[in-house]
Amino acid sequence: TGLETDQFPDYSKFSIWHDGYYVTANIPGGDDGVGNAVFVVERDKMLLGEDAQFLGFPLPGIKTSGFYSPQAFNVGNKDLPTSGDATIVYMQDDAWEEVDEDHLKLWNIKVDWESPSNSSISSPQIIPTADFTGVFDGGSTSNLPQPQGPDIDALQATIMNQAQFRQFGDHNSAVFNFVVDVDGNETRKLAGVRWYELRQTSADQPWTIYQEGTYVSPNGLNAFAASMSLDKEGNIGMGYSTVSSSRNIAINYTGRFNKDELNTMTIPETLIAQSSNYDPRTRYADYTHLTVDPQDDKKFWFISEYFNPDRQDVVGVFQLEPPYRNDVEVIDITSPLADRVLENDESVTVTVRNYGLNDQTNFPVTYSIDGGSAVTEMFSGVLSEGETSSFTFSETADLSTEGKTYEIIAKTLLSTDEAPQNDSFTKEVRNLYALDVGVTAITSPVSGSDYGDENIMVTIYNYGGVAQKNFPVSYQINNGNFISEVFTGTVAPLSTATYTFAQTQDFSQLGSYDIIAATHLEGDSDSSNNSTSTTIIVDFCQPEGDCLSFGDGVVQLDLQDISVSTDCNELGYTYDSDVVFEFDVQESAVTGTLQVGFSGSEYAIFIDFDDSNTFETEEIVASGDVPMAFTDTPFTLTLPEDANLGTHRMRVRGADITYSGDVSNPCDDLEYGRTNDYTAEVMNSLGVDQEDLKELDLQIVEGEKNKFHISLTTTEIRDDMAFSVYNLLGQTLVYNGVSNEGGKFEYDLDMSYATPGVYIIKLGNKHGGSTKKILVK
């Protein structure tokens, strides 16, 4: 049976509930809480092979980042609840528009298959959470580096497959996760897994957060693409992927026992499979899945993908129930803390756990630095099953070399240990320079339009271990003079600060601006990270639009003996400066025709007469509606009487009239439409005091092959003239200014590079010009 959702159900996720199969999908319109994006199929009928009913629901009050990925709670074992509404969950990130603080939203769906019109979805239950940052690279899908190949997608803004539900004697639990940036600053990012266990006392009671944690790979790798579930004891297993700029994608697992300290994953990171190659695309593992073995309800089965050497599925199985009598491990190195100023007598403290069934005491614990001699001491306390304990070595470590990263390996050496492969733990700590600051980003201005005098804004990062203040900062534009000022604030170790230079710069001219900004801290230990650079482009605004899906916008323009088939690309914007439309201010009304690619459209044409790099309302020279596609529609282009002469930007916009985007606003994005820029050359056929410049004697003398000397003798005109060369299509090949020297305007023209044919020469000013033809052989 075909089940219609009206739009393509992208990124579908499926869940089982007692009264139906629940499906969420990334459907345009669903992210505004109005369009249907959650669907339910009548499960009982499907199991019997009968025609099943199908319902759709919106999620009122939902906010998204533009990608829509909630999840229905899924019953992951045979114990289906006999009652209770299905629950949908989604993260709400305060980095998204219209979200003021981080929280979870939960909706309950009540289905009545006997009277489907009685089915309903609740208003959302809002559950505040600990702060998190779920946005990577401004929402881009290229985030996490590999040793080779592109940065891969972190799968942000997504409740990962699946949100698993399970009934216990005195409560119901649901576990789920999504990726977050645990580094929390603009200069670096580190993916970790934010995970939750929600509980309710019984069906249809409110859900509350029982525990929430952020899992970070102990090896400093990006951890993401996770899936988690609960076994019959309430232990949580979680499979996930790791990657970094030095290690290919790996598949791992962690977990926690039900009696462990809340909010932590206590099982050490354990490798399932290591890729031998890199992902050649940014896209990775849209879905992973972890589920509990239906036979013993203890083992966790996890499927994900890796590259060995090509893209392949990998399945791992693990169990959290202690399988050994004697098994102790170092599960963490809590001291020294990473990334600070370290000394020559740092204490080394580890956390030891008993994963076995027998009590343990009087066993050796050891650590080594960078593979050097091991320091071994005795743990004399008593560790019972599942217990952890902190142990500090009496012998300290010398970690005093500035700028160095040290590798510390700590392990237990229990002689009867039945699982020695998991005894050790590795941690890297970096001894920071005391003095080390730099500019990491130039945040303002950015490429754009309509700029004037602008402030330069930068982000400063303190890479060192000591707070810094009152140090010089500078910037330079296009290899010009350095502008130096003093940062008078304070930036803490491993923290950022923003600085806005008081000295502004003029960005009113179109073009590119190369900006270098730097810090100049006296005694800075690492000058390689002091500066950063960027290039910003100042141009007319370049609005986007969709002209590919349905061909919307102006597709054909016929004006002033020039016929143009407008370009369409994925941005919906192009600038074809070589297409030049010539206008005479003595002819104030110019007629033309245009065609649109979709019926029921509108258009507007602009000319930037004042060369302000923006189009004002009064610079609209033609506009109107077009009822029929691919039909010549006449229009009249009106030039103002006082139009400035010369060369100006001309903009043509067209769009479907029923969708968002205003064609009369030159910078407004068009949901379905396009924007095309061309060149308009405005001239006056009357000269100074009604003198016609065309009557002046423009002399052209051909010298060597296809080289010409152009001259015009006049004592009447002293203003600078413009010299232009056009081909017969109206495209400008040469444009330069010429001054009057000794009563004569002169220009040497080399056309040896040009294709043979006829070209038009023009010499003139704002009042008009004189033209002649030349032949290039």
Secondary structure, 3 states (H helix, E strand, C coil): CCCCCCCCCEEEEEEEECCEEEEEEECCCHHHCCCCCEEEECHHHHHCCCCCCEEEECCCCCCCCCCCCCEEEEECCCCCCCCCCEEEEEEECCCCCCCCCCEEEEEEEECCCCCHHHCEECCCEEEECCCCCCCCHHHCCCCECCCCCCCECCCCCCCCCCEEEEECCCCEEEEEEEEEECCCCCCCCCEEEEEEEEEECCCCCCCEEEEEEEECCCCCCEEEEEEEEECCCCCEEEEEEEECCCCCCEEEEEEECCCCCCCCCCCCCEEEEECCCCCCCCCCCCCCEEEECCCCCCEEEEEEEEECCCEEEEEEEEECCCCCCCCEEEEEEEECCCCECCCCCECCEEEEEECCCCCEEEEEEEEEECCCCCEEEEEEEEECCCCEEEEECCCCECCCCCCCEEEEEEEECCCCCCCHHHCEEEEEEEECCCCCEEEEEEEECCCECCCCEECCEEEEEECCCCCEEEEEEEEEECCCCCEEEEEEEEECCCCEEEEECCCCEECCCCEEEEEEEEECCCCCCCHHHCEEEEEEEECCCCCCECCCCCCCCEEEEEECCEEEECCCCCCCEEEEEEEEEEEECCCCEEEEEEEECCCCEEEEEEECCCCCCCCCHHHEEEEEEECCCCCCEEEEEECCCCCCCEEEEEEEEEEECCCCCCCCCCCCCECCEEEEEEEEEEECCCCHHHCCHHHCCEEEEECCCCEEEEEEECCCCCCCEEEEEECCCCCEEEEEEECCCCCEEEEEEECCCCCCEEEEEEEEECCEEEEEEEEEC
